[in-house]
Amino acid sequence: MKRGQCQDSDGREPGRRSGERHGPPATSSQRAVLSLQAAAGNRAVARTLTVQRDTGLAANVGTFVTDLGPVFARWNAGQANADSRLKDLRTTINDQLTAIGITYTVGVFSGLPGVGGSTHGEFKPDLWVINIKPGTVQAPLADQNAQAALADTVVHETRHVEQFFRVARMRCAAKVKENKKRPAGDIAAEVAADLKMDPRAVQAAMAQGGALTAEEQHEAASWSQSIPANVVVHEQLKAAKPEYTAAQLAVGAFAQELMAAPKMDHDPKVPVDVVYFRNRFEQVRLRFRRAFAAYSGAYRAYRTGLTFETDAFRTGHAASAAITGRIPPDLDQTVAALKQPWEQYFQHCHQVLWLSPPPLPPREPVQTHVQRHQVPPELESMLP
């Protein structure tokens, strides 16, 4: 449930029957979904897309963003600090949840493990807490783009709160229907364990009952199938991250080694031992590309294979667009932008190591030759 920076979504080809094969998947989303299905089973992935009305927070993004306006105004006030900003967020988030019928308060904190780097925020269902990146609440919002990024994160993570609460309502109601004599505490404990969710939040959801609209029921059923696969997908991400990080560090080490190496006289960029650096470059580039493919593939599965994440990204992006008037970059654009600087550096290295002009051949010293011809006899006496 970490909030990163990207999105993508694809449907099945029109007219294709379920299970019909027509060659390899053509889109990144299809490949990610198939990867997730192989790892976590078909039930983890929604296999059909149904056009329906937005529900809950997704239907009230404009109101949410409007109510965040005063929060952002106070964010940059002279007396504002991390505590006051978190308090403002906590109040606004829970007001939005109360408005859609979720009265069990969610905590909003900063600095819990798991948030950092490019991750802005994370909802922890086991603690019933939204965890915001420390750097975000410690600094003013510099401009409209910073406001949009924070709104995206806040709405995304709050949507997760709604998702888990609604799924808990649906699951508890189904189990009560199966066995009305079963103790409520046992049902709540089982649902909490299945969803890895705070038992007190599950009890609150169970107390509200399972009366949902058709649209709410449809969404909850889809989320309920993909939430258990969340653990599998995050394990894939976690497994791919160390090698991806190591590959990045290897590129950095190569760059430093190349800079420090003795250079050719004719070109200060080309190392003297160019053959060695060509071999090192090919090894480093291959390692990075393999690691990036593995990590970005796991990230695509996380973004497009889990229906509850896809929904939260879409809802958060709508909040960002409400502020800037622009739809944030989709998943493919974001992944491409992440890879671009590395590929630019590889292109530069290839230019230096293979395509730089060779040194000119050494010039032969110029010698002056005096060619003598036979002097006619009549002129011989005139020579000195």
Secondary structure by P-SEA (a helix, b strand, c coil): cccccccccccccccccccccccccccaaaaaaaaaaacccccccccbbbbbbbccccccaaaaaaaaaaaaaacccccccaaaaaaaaaaaaaaaaaaacccbbbbbbcccccccccccccccccccbbbccaaaaacccccaaaaaaaaaaaaaaaaaaaaaaaaaaaaaaaaaaacccccaaaaaaaaaaaacccaaaaaaaaaacccccaaaaaaaaaaaacccaaaaaaaaaaaaaaaaaaaaaaaaaaaaaaaaccccccccccccaaaaaaaaaaaaaaaaaaaaaaaaaaaaaaacccaaaaaaaaaaaaaaaaacccccccaaaaaaaaaaaaaaaaaaaaaaaccccccccccccbbbbbbbcccccccccccc
